[in-house]
Amino acid sequence: MELTTVNQALENLSSFEGEYVYLTGLLTFEFEGVYIDHWPKSEQMQEELNESSVWLSTAINFGFNEESMTKMSGKRVIVGGTLIAPCSDLGGCGHMSGWPAEIVATQIHLHSELGKI
């Protein structure tokens, strides 16, 4: 499995769009904000809000567990899923079209579980 950082995915979105990728980053799971931030934080691009973040949605058959996601929030994770570029009409993904891309997840693991995947 090849891990891709959030910044790498966004910098090469045209190559990654529609592809299954394994993103590594920091999970945020809160009201109107479910996304993966680039890690390490010192390398996050700060010119615009969410510029180093990817909106997280889950596949229909994912078996989403809100309690588990809440426990993982703020921690480094690996997300396996299909990367999607924004619709040209909206200009962004996620809540209020505020993110430059979206990942439709079929897997989410704590980064510390890497050897178990």
Biopython code that builds the backbone (N, CA, C, O; Angstrom):
import numpy as np
from Bio.PDB.StructureBuilder import StructureBuilder

atoms = [
    (1, "MET", "N", (0.841, -1.173, 0.000)),
    (1, "MET", "CA", (0.000, 0.000, 0.000)),
    (1, "MET", "C", (0.887, 1.236, 0.000)),
    (1, "MET", "O", (1.790, 1.366, 0.826)),
    (2, "GLU", "N", (0.622, 2.132, -0.926)),
    (2, "GLU", "CA", (1.363, 3.378, -0.999)),
    (2, "GLU", "C", (0.542, 4.488, -0.357)),
    (2, "GLU", "O", (-0.589, 4.749, -0.768)),
    (3, "LEU", "N", (1.115, 5.140, 0.655)),
    (3, "LEU", "CA", (0.420, 6.230, 1.333)),
    (3, "LEU", "C", (0.660, 7.544, 0.601)),
    (3, "LEU", "O", (1.759, 7.811, 0.115)),
    (4, "THR", "N", (-0.375, 8.348, 0.532)),
    (4, "THR", "CA", (-0.312, 9.654, -0.108)),
    (4, "THR", "C", (-0.708, 10.692, 0.927)),
    (4, "THR", "O", (-1.697, 10.513, 1.638)),
    (5, "THR", "N", (0.049, 11.771, 1.018)),
    (5, "THR", "CA", (-0.333, 12.843, 1.937)),
    (5, "THR", "C", (-1.439, 13.666, 1.290)),
    (5, "THR", "O", (-1.649, 13.602, 0.079)),
    (6, "VAL", "N", (-2.130, 14.425, 2.095)),
    (6, "VAL", "CA", (-3.189, 15.292, 1.589)),
    (6, "VAL", "C", (-2.614, 16.296, 0.596)),
    (6, "VAL", "O", (-3.187, 16.498, -0.475)),
    (7, "ASN", "N", (-1.496, 16.924, 0.932)),
    (7, "ASN", "CA", (-0.897, 17.897, 0.022)),
    (7, "ASN", "C", (-0.523, 17.254, -1.311)),
    (7, "ASN", "O", (-0.757, 17.850, -2.363)),
    (8, "GLN", "N", (0.053, 16.050, -1.291)),
    (8, "GLN", "CA", (0.407, 15.360, -2.529)),
    (8, "GLN", "C", (-0.837, 15.107, -3.374)),
    (8, "GLN", "O", (-0.825, 15.324, -4.586)),
    (9, "ALA", "N", (-1.905, 14.650, -2.736)),
    (9, "ALA", "CA", (-3.142, 14.366, -3.458)),
    (9, "ALA", "C", (-3.704, 15.627, -4.103)),
    (9, "ALA", "O", (-4.155, 15.589, -5.248)),
    (10, "LEU", "N", (-3.681, 16.734, -3.385)),
    (10, "LEU", "CA", (-4.233, 17.978, -3.922)),
    (10, "LEU", "C", (-3.345, 18.570, -5.011)),
    (10, "LEU", "O", (-3.849, 19.110, -5.996)),
    (11, "GLU", "N", (-2.036, 18.474, -4.841)),
    (11, "GLU", "CA", (-1.113, 18.995, -5.852)),
    (11, "GLU", "C", (-1.223, 18.210, -7.157)),
    (11, "GLU", "O", (-0.951, 18.754, -8.228)),
    (12, "ASN", "N", (-1.615, 16.947, -7.082)),
    (12, "ASN", "CA", (-1.705, 16.071, -8.252)),
    (12, "ASN", "C", (-3.135, 15.576, -8.458)),
    (12, "ASN", "O", (-3.345, 14.444, -8.894)),
    (13, "LEU", "N", (-4.115, 16.420, -8.147)),
    (13, "LEU", "CA", (-5.515, 16.009, -8.182)),
    (13, "LEU", "C", (-5.930, 15.476, -9.548)),
    (13, "LEU", "O", (-6.707, 14.524, -9.622)),
    (14, "SER", "N", (-5.437, 16.060, -10.614)),
    (14, "SER", "CA", (-5.834, 15.587, -11.947)),
    (14, "SER", "C", (-5.367, 14.148, -12.183)),
    (14, "SER", "O", (-6.024, 13.405, -12.912)),
    (15, "SER", "N", (-4.252, 13.746, -11.582)),
    (15, "SER", "CA", (-3.754, 12.370, -11.712)),
    (15, "SER", "C", (-4.487, 11.412, -10.780)),
    (15, "SER", "O", (-4.715, 10.254, -11.130)),
    (16, "PHE", "N", (-4.854, 11.889, -9.600)),
    (16, "PHE", "CA", (-5.479, 11.039, -8.588)),
    (16, "PHE", "C", (-7.003, 10.965, -8.698)),
    (16, "PHE", "O", (-7.616, 10.053, -8.142)),
    (17, "GLU", "N", (-7.617, 11.905, -9.403)),
    (17, "GLU", "CA", (-9.071, 11.948, -9.465)),
    (17, "GLU", "C", (-9.649, 10.636, -9.987)),
    (17, "GLU", "O", (-9.241, 10.127, -11.031)),
    (18, "GLY", "N", (-10.612, 10.104, -9.233)),
    (18, "GLY", "CA", (-11.261, 8.849, -9.603)),
    (18, "GLY", "C", (-10.476, 7.602, -9.219)),
    (18, "GLY", "O", (-10.940, 6.484, -9.441)),
    (19, "GLU", "N", (-9.303, 7.783, -8.650)),
    (19, "GLU", "CA", (-8.451, 6.662, -8.256)),
    (19, "GLU", "C", (-8.671, 6.307, -6.789)),
    (19, "GLU", "O", (-9.024, 7.156, -5.970)),
    (20, "TYR", "N", (-8.453, 5.029, -6.479)),
    (20, "TYR", "CA", (-8.481, 4.586, -5.081)),
    (20, "TYR", "C", (-7.123, 4.905, -4.488)),
    (20, "TYR", "O", (-6.099, 4.457, -5.004)),
    (21, "VAL", "N", (-7.103, 5.681, -3.402)),
    (21, "VAL", "CA", (-5.857, 6.098, -2.763)),
    (21, "VAL", "C", (-5.926, 5.819, -1.267)),
    (21, "VAL", "O", (-6.999, 5.613, -0.700)),
    (22, "TYR", "N", (-4.770, 5.817, -0.659)),
    (22, "TYR", "CA", (-4.661, 5.745, 0.801)),
    (22, "TYR", "C", (-4.079, 7.065, 1.268)),
    (22, "TYR", "O", (-2.878, 7.304, 1.144)),
    (23, "LEU", "N", (-4.944, 7.928, 1.809)),
    (23, "LEU", "CA", (-4.509, 9.224, 2.330)),
    (23, "LEU", "C", (-4.119, 9.081, 3.788)),
    (23, "LEU", "O", (-4.768, 8.368, 4.554)),
    (24, "THR", "N", (-3.071, 9.755, 4.153)),
    (24, "THR", "CA", (-2.684, 9.812, 5.553)),
    (24, "THR", "C", (-2.787, 11.265, 6.014)),
    (24, "THR", "O", (-2.375, 12.182, 5.303)),
    (25, "GLY", "N", (-3.334, 11.461, 7.195)),
    (25, "GLY", "CA", (-3.486, 12.808, 7.723)),
    (25, "GLY", "C", (-4.203, 12.794, 9.056)),
    (25, "GLY", "O", (-4.368, 11.744, 9.678)),
    (26, "LEU", "N", (-4.626, 13.969, 9.490)),
    (26, "LEU", "CA", (-5.317, 14.131, 10.770)),
    (26, "LEU", "C", (-6.821, 14.216, 10.543)),
    (26, "LEU", "O", (-7.290, 15.031, 9.749)),
    (27, "LEU", "N", (-7.562, 13.384, 11.232)),
    (27, "LEU", "CA", (-9.014, 13.360, 11.092)),
    (27, "LEU", "C", (-9.654, 14.433, 11.961)),
    (27, "LEU", "O", (-9.310, 14.589, 13.133)),
    (28, "THR", "N", (-10.578, 15.161, 11.377)),
    (28, "THR", "CA", (-11.464, 16.037, 12.128)),
    (28, "THR", "C", (-12.877, 15.506, 11.911)),
    (28, "THR", "O", (-13.329, 15.344, 10.777)),
    (29, "PHE", "N", (-13.554, 15.242, 13.005)),
    (29, "PHE", "CA", (-14.921, 14.736, 12.942)),
    (29, "PHE", "C", (-15.754, 15.566, 13.902)),
    (29, "PHE", "O", (-15.747, 15.338, 15.111)),
    (30, "GLU", "N", (-16.475, 16.538, 13.342)),
    (30, "GLU", "CA", (-17.307, 17.427, 14.149)),
    (30, "GLU", "C", (-18.484, 17.894, 13.309)),
    (30, "GLU", "O", (-18.536, 17.628, 12.108)),
    (31, "PHE", "N", (-19.407, 18.574, 13.918)),
    (31, "PHE", "CA", (-20.582, 19.087, 13.231)),
    (31, "PHE", "C", (-20.156, 19.950, 12.052)),
    (31, "PHE", "O", (-19.379, 20.889, 12.227)),
    (32, "GLU", "N", (-20.649, 19.649, 10.858)),
    (32, "GLU", "CA", (-20.367, 20.368, 9.625)),
    (32, "GLU", "C", (-18.885, 20.390, 9.276)),
    (32, "GLU", "O", (-18.434, 21.268, 8.541)),
    (33, "GLY", "N", (-18.133, 19.440, 9.792)),
    (33, "GLY", "CA", (-16.712, 19.378, 9.484)),
    (33, "GLY", "C", (-16.167, 17.975, 9.636)),
    (33, "GLY", "O", (-15.758, 17.582, 10.728)),
    (34, "VAL", "N", (-16.158, 17.211, 8.550)),
    (34, "VAL", "CA", (-15.606, 15.863, 8.549)),
    (34, "VAL", "C", (-14.566, 15.842, 7.433)),
    (34, "VAL", "O", (-14.915, 15.775, 6.254)),
    (35, "TYR", "N", (-13.301, 15.898, 7.804)),
    (35, "TYR", "CA", (-12.253, 16.034, 6.803)),
    (35, "TYR", "C", (-10.918, 15.508, 7.320)),
    (35, "TYR", "O", (-10.749, 15.209, 8.502)),
    (36, "ILE", "N", (-9.984, 15.408, 6.386)),
    (36, "ILE", "CA", (-8.627, 14.963, 6.684)),
    (36, "ILE", "C", (-7.698, 16.129, 6.388)),
    (36, "ILE", "O", (-7.684, 16.643, 5.270)),
    (37, "ASP", "N", (-6.917, 16.552, 7.389)),
    (37, "ASP", "CA", (-5.911, 17.604, 7.233)),
    (37, "ASP", "C", (-4.563, 16.983, 6.917)),
    (37, "ASP", "O", (-4.269, 15.859, 7.322)),
    (38, "HIS", "N", (-3.753, 17.731, 6.190)),
    (38, "HIS", "CA", (-2.384, 17.291, 5.922)),
    (38, "HIS", "C", (-1.628, 17.155, 7.244)),
    (38, "HIS", "O", (-1.825, 17.934, 8.176)),
    (39, "TRP", "N", (-0.775, 16.162, 7.297)),
    (39, "TRP", "CA", (0.134, 15.977, 8.425)),
    (39, "TRP", "C", (1.531, 15.815, 7.875)),
    (39, "TRP", "O", (1.686, 15.053, 6.920)),
    (40, "PRO", "N", (2.553, 16.453, 8.383)),
    (40, "PRO", "CA", (2.573, 17.236, 9.618)),
    (40, "PRO", "C", (1.968, 18.632, 9.441)),
    (40, "PRO", "O", (1.964, 19.196, 8.347)),
    (41, "LYS", "N", (1.470, 19.156, 10.524)),
    (41, "LYS", "CA", (0.815, 20.455, 10.512)),
    (41, "LYS", "C", (1.724, 21.562, 9.988)),
    (41, "LYS", "O", (1.259, 22.505, 9.349)),
    (42, "SER", "N", (3.034, 21.440, 10.265)),
    (42, "SER", "CA", (3.982, 22.474, 9.839)),
    (42, "SER", "C", (4.047, 22.622, 8.322)),
    (42, "SER", "O", (4.538, 23.636, 7.827)),
    (43, "GLU", "N", (3.562, 21.634, 7.575)),
    (43, "GLU", "CA", (3.582, 21.677, 6.111)),
    (43, "GLU", "C", (2.220, 22.034, 5.519)),
    (43, "GLU", "O", (2.060, 22.009, 4.299)),
    (44, "GLN", "N", (1.243, 22.364, 6.350)),
    (44, "GLN", "CA", (-0.078, 22.724, 5.838)),
    (44, "GLN", "C", (-0.015, 24.079, 5.150)),
    (44, "GLN", "O", (0.618, 25.011, 5.644)),
    (45, "MET", "N", (-0.684, 24.176, 3.998)),
    (45, "MET", "CA", (-0.771, 25.441, 3.277)),
    (45, "MET", "C", (-1.842, 26.288, 3.947)),
    (45, "MET", "O", (-2.949, 25.809, 4.193)),
    (46, "GLN", "N", (-1.524, 27.527, 4.238)),
    (46, "GLN", "CA", (-2.431, 28.357, 5.036)),
    (46, "GLN", "C", (-3.000, 29.557, 4.290)),
    (46, "GLN", "O", (-3.692, 30.378, 4.893)),
    (47, "GLU", "N", (-2.724, 29.681, 2.977)),
    (47, "GLU", "CA", (-3.226, 30.855, 2.268)),
    (47, "GLU", "C", (-4.750, 30.925, 2.292)),
    (47, "GLU", "O", (-5.322, 32.001, 2.465)),
    (48, "GLU", "N", (-5.403, 29.783, 2.119)),
    (48, "GLU", "CA", (-6.864, 29.746, 2.114)),
    (48, "GLU", "C", (-7.353, 28.691, 3.094)),
    (48, "GLU", "O", (-6.655, 27.717, 3.373)),
    (49, "LEU", "N", (-8.532, 28.889, 3.601)),
    (49, "LEU", "CA", (-9.148, 27.927, 4.512)),
    (49, "LEU", "C", (-9.253, 26.562, 3.837)),
    (49, "LEU", "O", (-9.677, 26.480, 2.684)),
    (50, "ASN", "N", (-8.884, 25.518, 4.514)),
    (50, "ASN", "CA", (-9.006, 24.131, 4.059)),
    (50, "ASN", "C", (-8.135, 23.789, 2.857)),
    (50, "ASN", "O", (-8.369, 22.767, 2.213)),
    (51, "GLU", "N", (-7.149, 24.600, 2.537)),
    (51, "GLU", "CA", (-6.310, 24.354, 1.377)),
    (51, "GLU", "C", (-5.492, 23.071, 1.507)),
    (51, "GLU", "O", (-5.099, 22.494, 0.493)),
    (52, "SER", "N", (-5.230, 22.619, 2.715)),
    (52, "SER", "CA", (-4.501, 21.376, 2.962)),
    (52, "SER", "C", (-5.421, 20.336, 3.589)),
    (52, "SER", "O", (-5.005, 19.576, 4.464)),
    (53, "SER", "N", (-6.672, 20.307, 3.140)),
    (53, "SER", "CA", (-7.658, 19.385, 3.690)),
    (53, "SER", "C", (-8.479, 18.757, 2.576)),
    (53, "SER", "O", (-8.661, 19.343, 1.509)),
    (54, "VAL", "N", (-8.970, 17.556, 2.843)),
    (54, "VAL", "CA", (-9.852, 16.847, 1.924)),
    (54, "VAL", "C", (-11.104, 16.459, 2.698)),
    (54, "VAL", "O", (-11.024, 15.873, 3.777)),
    (55, "TRP", "N", (-12.269, 16.794, 2.131)),
    (55, "TRP", "CA", (-13.550, 16.440, 2.732)),
    (55, "TRP", "C", (-13.678, 14.920, 2.760)),
    (55, "TRP", "O", (-13.257, 14.244, 1.821)),
    (56, "LEU", "N", (-14.253, 14.384, 3.826)),
    (56, "LEU", "CA", (-14.426, 12.942, 3.980)),
    (56, "LEU", "C", (-15.898, 12.580, 3.940)),
    (56, "LEU", "O", (-16.694, 13.070, 4.741)),
    (57, "SER", "N", (-16.251, 11.717, 3.002)),
    (57, "SER", "CA", (-17.580, 11.111, 3.000)),
    (57, "SER", "C", (-17.354, 9.608, 2.972)),
    (57, "SER", "O", (-16.243, 9.144, 2.714)),
    (58, "THR", "N", (-18.388, 8.865, 3.232)),
    (58, "THR", "CA", (-18.212, 7.415, 3.302)),
    (58, "THR", "C", (-19.096, 6.713, 2.277)),
    (58, "THR", "O", (-20.200, 7.162, 1.968)),
    (59, "ALA", "N", (-18.588, 5.614, 1.764)),
    (59, "ALA", "CA", (-19.350, 4.799, 0.828)),
    (59, "ALA", "C", (-20.607, 4.285, 1.532)),
    (59, "ALA", "O", (-20.622, 4.119, 2.751)),
    (60, "ILE", "N", (-21.642, 4.041, 0.763)),
    (60, "ILE", "CA", (-22.935, 3.628, 1.319)),
    (60, "ILE", "C", (-22.816, 2.381, 2.183)),
    (60, "ILE", "O", (-23.462, 2.298, 3.228)),
    (61, "ASN", "N", (-22.018, 1.427, 1.778)),
    (61, "ASN", "CA", (-21.901, 0.158, 2.512)),
    (61, "ASN", "C", (-20.747, 0.152, 3.516)),
    (61, "ASN", "O", (-20.291, -0.915, 3.926)),
    (62, "PHE", "N", (-20.282, 1.314, 3.905)),
    (62, "PHE", "CA", (-19.101, 1.431, 4.759)),
    (62, "PHE", "C", (-19.313, 0.903, 6.180)),
    (62, "PHE", "O", (-18.364, 0.402, 6.783)),
    (63, "GLY", "N", (-20.502, 0.996, 6.724)),
    (63, "GLY", "CA", (-20.727, 0.616, 8.120)),
    (63, "GLY", "C", (-20.189, 1.677, 9.063)),
    (63, "GLY", "O", (-19.564, 1.356, 10.074)),
    (64, "PHE", "N", (-20.426, 2.917, 8.740)),
    (64, "PHE", "CA", (-19.976, 4.090, 9.471)),
    (64, "PHE", "C", (-20.350, 4.010, 10.950)),
    (64, "PHE", "O", (-21.509, 3.756, 11.278)),
    (65, "ASN", "N", (-19.399, 4.221, 11.834)),
    (65, "ASN", "CA", (-19.625, 4.154, 13.263)),
    (65, "ASN", "C", (-19.244, 5.504, 13.877)),
    (65, "ASN", "O", (-18.063, 5.818, 14.024)),
    (66, "GLU", "N", (-20.246, 6.288, 14.228)),
    (66, "GLU", "CA", (-20.023, 7.642, 14.731)),
    (66, "GLU", "C", (-19.168, 7.658, 16.004)),
    (66, "GLU", "O", (-18.321, 8.537, 16.163)),
    (67, "GLU", "N", (-19.375, 6.714, 16.895)),
    (67, "GLU", "CA", (-18.603, 6.665, 18.139)),
    (67, "GLU", "C", (-17.111, 6.446, 17.848)),
    (67, "GLU", "O", (-16.258, 7.102, 18.446)),
    (68, "SER", "N", (-16.809, 5.538, 16.946)),
    (68, "SER", "CA", (-15.408, 5.283, 16.575)),
    (68, "SER", "C", (-14.772, 6.507, 15.931)),
    (68, "SER", "O", (-13.627, 6.851, 16.223)),
    (69, "MET", "N", (-15.527, 7.161, 15.051)),
    (69, "MET", "CA", (-15.008, 8.354, 14.381)),
    (69, "MET", "C", (-14.742, 9.465, 15.389)),
    (69, "MET", "O", (-13.744, 10.178, 15.281)),
    (70, "THR", "N", (-15.617, 9.613, 16.351)),
    (70, "THR", "CA", (-15.423, 10.628, 17.387)),
    (70, "THR", "C", (-14.146, 10.346, 18.175)),
    (70, "THR", "O", (-13.402, 11.275, 18.491)),
    (71, "LYS", "N", (-13.881, 9.084, 18.495)),
    (71, "LYS", "CA", (-12.663, 8.713, 19.229)),
    (71, "LYS", "C", (-11.400, 8.955, 18.411)),
    (71, "LYS", "O", (-10.349, 9.270, 18.967)),
    (72, "MET", "N", (-11.503, 8.807, 17.078)),
    (72, "MET", "CA", (-10.331, 9.004, 16.214)),
    (72, "MET", "C", (-10.102, 10.466, 15.851)),
    (72, "MET", "O", (-9.030, 10.814, 15.356)),
    (73, "SER", "N", (-11.089, 11.329, 16.088)),
    (73, "SER", "CA", (-10.960, 12.736, 15.727)),
    (73, "SER", "C", (-9.737, 13.355, 16.411)),
    (73, "SER", "O", (-9.533, 13.191, 17.614)),
    (74, "GLY", "N", (-8.937, 14.064, 15.627)),
    (74, "GLY", "CA", (-7.730, 14.693, 16.135)),
    (74, "GLY", "C", (-6.506, 13.798, 16.062)),
    (74, "GLY", "O", (-5.403, 14.209, 16.419)),
    (75, "LYS", "N", (-6.708, 12.565, 15.595)),
    (75, "LYS", "CA", (-5.592, 11.614, 15.515)),
    (75, "LYS", "C", (-5.191, 11.391, 14.064)),
    (75, "LYS", "O", (-5.956, 11.662, 13.139)),
    (76, "ARG", "N", (-3.990, 10.897, 13.892)),
    (76, "ARG", "CA", (-3.474, 10.580, 12.564)),
    (76, "ARG", "C", (-4.121, 9.291, 12.079)),
    (76, "ARG", "O", (-4.151, 8.289, 12.793)),
    (77, "VAL", "N", (-4.640, 9.331, 10.852)),
    (77, "VAL", "CA", (-5.366, 8.193, 10.295)),
    (77, "VAL", "C", (-4.872, 7.885, 8.881)),
    (77, "VAL", "O", (-4.151, 8.667, 8.262)),
    (78, "ILE", "N", (-5.287, 6.721, 8.401)),
    (78, "ILE", "CA", (-5.133, 6.331, 7.003)),
    (78, "ILE", "C", (-6.545, 6.091, 6.488)),
    (78, "ILE", "O", (-7.310, 5.325, 7.074)),
    (79, "VAL", "N", (-6.880, 6.748, 5.395)),
    (79, "VAL", "CA", (-8.200, 6.619, 4.798)),
    (79, "VAL", "C", (-8.028, 6.034, 3.403)),
    (79, "VAL", "O", (-7.321, 6.594, 2.565)),
    (80, "GLY", "N", (-8.679, 4.908, 3.164)),
    (80, "GLY", "CA", (-8.683, 4.320, 1.829)),
    (80, "GLY", "C", (-9.986, 4.665, 1.147)),
    (80, "GLY", "O", (-11.062, 4.443, 1.704)),
    (81, "GLY", "N", (-9.899, 5.210, -0.062)),
    (81, "GLY", "CA", (-11.117, 5.563, -0.770)),
    (81, "GLY", "C", (-10.838, 6.186, -2.119)),
    (81, "GLY", "O", (-9.686, 6.323, -2.532)),
    (82, "THR", "N", (-11.887, 6.555, -2.787)),
    (82, "THR", "CA", (-11.795, 7.157, -4.114)),
    (82, "THR", "C", (-11.750, 8.671, -3.983)),
    (82, "THR", "O", (-12.607, 9.275, -3.337)),
    (83, "LEU", "N", (-10.745, 9.275, -4.600)),
    (83, "LEU", "CA", (-10.576, 10.723, -4.544)),
    (83, "LEU", "C", (-11.393, 11.380, -5.653)),
    (83, "LEU", "O", (-11.374, 10.938, -6.802)),
    (84, "ILE", "N", (-12.104, 12.430, -5.294)),
    (84, "ILE", "CA", (-13.002, 13.114, -6.225)),
    (84, "ILE", "C", (-12.667, 14.607, -6.253)),
    (84, "ILE", "O", (-12.489, 15.238, -5.211)),
    (85, "ALA", "N", (-12.584, 15.155, -7.461)),
    (85, "ALA", "CA", (-12.416, 16.599, -7.628)),
    (85, "ALA", "C", (-13.792, 17.253, -7.560)),
    (85, "ALA", "O", (-14.801, 16.589, -7.795)),
    (86, "PRO", "N", (-13.846, 18.529, -7.246)),
    (86, "PRO", "CA", (-15.153, 19.195, -7.134)),
    (86, "PRO", "C", (-15.848, 19.350, -8.475)),
    (86, "PRO", "O", (-15.207, 19.432, -9.523)),
    (87, "CYS", "N", (-17.155, 19.386, -8.419)),
    (87, "CYS", "CA", (-17.990, 19.689, -9.573)),
    (87, "CYS", "C", (-17.685, 21.127, -9.997)),
    (87, "CYS", "O", (-17.579, 22.010, -9.146)),
    (88, "SER", "N", (-17.545, 21.366, -11.277)),
    (88, "SER", "CA", (-17.191, 22.712, -11.745)),
    (88, "SER", "C", (-18.234, 23.760, -11.364)),
    (88, "SER", "O", (-17.902, 24.936, -11.215)),
    (89, "ASP", "N", (-19.488, 23.347, -11.205)),
    (89, "ASP", "CA", (-20.543, 24.294, -10.819)),
    (89, "ASP", "C", (-20.384, 24.796, -9.388)),
    (89, "ASP", "O", (-20.763, 25.924, -9.074)),
    (90, "LEU", "N", (-19.820, 23.951, -8.518)),
    (90, "LEU", "CA", (-19.712, 24.302, -7.102)),
    (90, "LEU", "C", (-18.339, 24.860, -6.731)),
    (90, "LEU", "O", (-18.237, 25.709, -5.845)),
    (91, "GLY", "N", (-17.304, 24.401, -7.387)),
    (91, "GLY", "CA", (-15.966, 24.893, -7.102)),
    (91, "GLY", "C", (-15.335, 24.325, -5.843)),
    (91, "GLY", "O", (-14.220, 24.708, -5.490)),
    (92, "GLY", "N", (-16.012, 23.432, -5.166)),
    (92, "GLY", "CA", (-15.464, 22.827, -3.960)),
    (92, "GLY", "C", (-16.298, 21.633, -3.548)),
    (92, "GLY", "O", (-17.335, 21.348, -4.147)),
    (93, "CYS", "N", (-15.841, 20.939, -2.527)),
    (93, "CYS", "CA", (-16.522, 19.751, -2.013)),
    (93, "CYS", "C", (-16.913, 19.975, -0.556)),
    (93, "CYS", "O", (-16.389, 20.867, 0.112)),
    (94, "GLY", "N", (-17.830, 19.162, -0.081)),
    (94, "GLY", "CA", (-18.183, 19.180, 1.337)),
    (94, "GLY", "C", (-19.098, 20.332, 1.722)),
    (94, "GLY", "O", (-19.716, 20.979, 0.876)),
    (95, "HIS", "N", (-19.163, 20.561, 3.013)),
    (95, "HIS", "CA", (-20.042, 21.589, 3.565)),
    (95, "HIS", "C", (-19.705, 22.951, 2.962)),
    (95, "HIS", "O", (-18.560, 23.399, 3.016)),
    (96, "MET", "N", (-20.708, 23.598, 2.393)),
    (96, "MET", "CA", (-20.566, 24.921, 1.780)),
    (96, "MET", "C", (-19.495, 24.941, 0.679)),
    (96, "MET", "O", (-18.943, 25.997, 0.368)),
    (97, "SER", "N", (-19.205, 23.774, 0.091)),
    (97, "SER", "CA", (-18.201, 23.648, -0.983)),
    (97, "SER", "C", (-16.854, 24.217, -0.556)),
    (97, "SER", "O", (-16.161, 24.853, -1.350)),
    (98, "GLY", "N", (-16.487, 23.985, 0.696)),
    (98, "GLY", "CA", (-15.296, 24.607, 1.258)),
    (98, "GLY", "C", (-13.994, 23.827, 1.140)),
    (98, "GLY", "O", (-12.964, 24.283, 1.637)),
    (99, "TRP", "N", (-14.011, 22.660, 0.495)),
    (99, "TRP", "CA", (-12.806, 21.844, 0.412)),
    (99, "TRP", "C", (-12.438, 21.606, -1.047)),
    (99, "TRP", "O", (-13.323, 21.488, -1.894)),
    (100, "PRO", "N", (-11.150, 21.534, -1.352)),
    (100, "PRO", "CA", (-10.723, 21.402, -2.741)),
    (100, "PRO", "C", (-10.897, 20.010, -3.346)),
    (100, "PRO", "O", (-10.744, 19.848, -4.557)),
    (101, "ALA", "N", (-11.211, 19.011, -2.539)),
    (101, "ALA", "CA", (-11.421, 17.646, -3.029)),
    (101, "ALA", "C", (-12.157, 16.859, -1.951)),
    (101, "ALA", "O", (-12.344, 17.329, -0.829)),
    (102, "GLU", "N", (-12.569, 15.647, -2.324)),
    (102, "GLU", "CA", (-13.305, 14.771, -1.412)),
    (102, "GLU", "C", (-12.778, 13.355, -1.569)),
    (102, "GLU", "O", (-12.386, 12.944, -2.661)),
    (103, "ILE", "N", (-12.772, 12.618, -0.478)),
    (103, "ILE", "CA", (-12.472, 11.195, -0.557)),
    (103, "ILE", "C", (-13.710, 10.431, -0.072)),
    (103, "ILE", "O", (-14.249, 10.702, 1.000)),
    (104, "VAL", "N", (-14.141, 9.471, -0.893)),
    (104, "VAL", "CA", (-15.269, 8.612, -0.527)),
    (104, "VAL", "C", (-14.644, 7.355, 0.077)),
    (104, "VAL", "O", (-14.141, 6.490, -0.640)),
    (105, "ALA", "N", (-14.683, 7.271, 1.393)),
    (105, "ALA", "CA", (-13.935, 6.260, 2.135)),
    (105, "ALA", "C", (-14.635, 4.907, 2.186)),
    (105, "ALA", "O", (-15.856, 4.812, 2.310)),
    (106, "THR", "N", (-13.820, 3.877, 2.086)),
    (106, "THR", "CA", (-14.273, 2.510, 2.361)),
    (106, "THR", "C", (-13.469, 1.918, 3.519)),
    (106, "THR", "O", (-13.790, 0.838, 4.014)),
    (107, "GLN", "N", (-12.417, 2.633, 3.949)),
    (107, "GLN", "CA", (-11.587, 2.189, 5.081)),
    (107, "GLN", "C", (-11.091, 3.409, 5.849)),
    (107, "GLN", "O", (-10.749, 4.434, 5.258)),
    (108, "ILE", "N", (-11.057, 3.284, 7.164)),
    (108, "ILE", "CA", (-10.420, 4.289, 8.012)),
    (108, "ILE", "C", (-9.757, 3.542, 9.163)),
    (108, "ILE", "O", (-10.389, 2.754, 9.867)),
    (109, "HIS", "N", (-8.463, 3.812, 9.335)),
    (109, "HIS", "CA", (-7.679, 3.166, 10.392)),
    (109, "HIS", "C", (-6.803, 4.208, 11.073)),
    (109, "HIS", "O", (-6.391, 5.187, 10.451)),
    (110, "LEU", "N", (-6.523, 3.995, 12.342)),
    (110, "LEU", "CA", (-5.520, 4.822, 12.996)),
    (110, "LEU", "C", (-4.174, 4.536, 12.356)),
    (110, "LEU", "O", (-3.887, 3.392, 12.002)),
    (111, "HIS", "N", (-3.350, 5.551, 12.204)),
    (111, "HIS", "CA", (-2.034, 5.386, 11.582)),
    (111, "HIS", "C", (-1.198, 4.358, 12.329)),
    (111, "HIS", "O", (-0.391, 3.655, 11.721)),
    (112, "SER", "N", (-1.382, 4.266, 13.637)),
    (112, "SER", "CA", (-0.618, 3.312, 14.450)),
    (112, "SER", "C", (-0.977, 1.858, 14.122)),
    (112, "SER", "O", (-0.256, 0.942, 14.520)),
    (113, "GLU", "N", (-2.083, 1.638, 13.402)),
    (113, "GLU", "CA", (-2.509, 0.294, 13.021)),
    (113, "GLU", "C", (-1.971, -0.095, 11.647)),
    (113, "GLU", "O", (-2.402, -1.107, 11.094)),
    (114, "LEU", "N", (-1.059, 0.663, 11.088)),
    (114, "LEU", "CA", (-0.566, 0.453, 9.727)),
    (114, "LEU", "C", (-0.134, -0.983, 9.486)),
    (114, "LEU", "O", (-0.444, -1.540, 8.433)),
    (115, "GLY", "N", (0.553, -1.584, 10.401)),
    (115, "GLY", "CA", (1.026, -2.961, 10.226)),
    (115, "GLY", "C", (-0.086, -3.992, 10.177)),
    (115, "GLY", "O", (0.140, -5.116, 9.730)),
    (116, "LYS", "N", (-1.274, -3.639, 10.623)),
    (116, "LYS", "CA", (-2.404, -4.583, 10.663)),
    (116, "LYS", "C", (-3.261, -4.531, 9.400)),
    (116, "LYS", "O", (-4.150, -5.363, 9.220)),
    (117, "ILE", "N", (-3.001, -3.559, 8.524)),
    (117, "ILE", "CA", (-3.836, -3.397, 7.333)),
    (117, "ILE", "C", (-3.349, -4.317, 6.225)),
    (117, "ILE", "O", (-3.924, -4.329, 5.136)),
]
sb = StructureBuilder()
sb.init_structure("model")
sb.init_model(0)
sb.init_chain("A")
sb.init_seg("    ")
for serial, (resi, resn, name, xyz) in enumerate(atoms, 1):
    if name == "N":
        sb.init_residue(resn, " ", resi, " ")
    sb.init_atom(name, np.array(xyz, "f"), 0.0, 1.0, " ", f" {name:<3s}", serial, name[0])
structure = sb.get_structure()
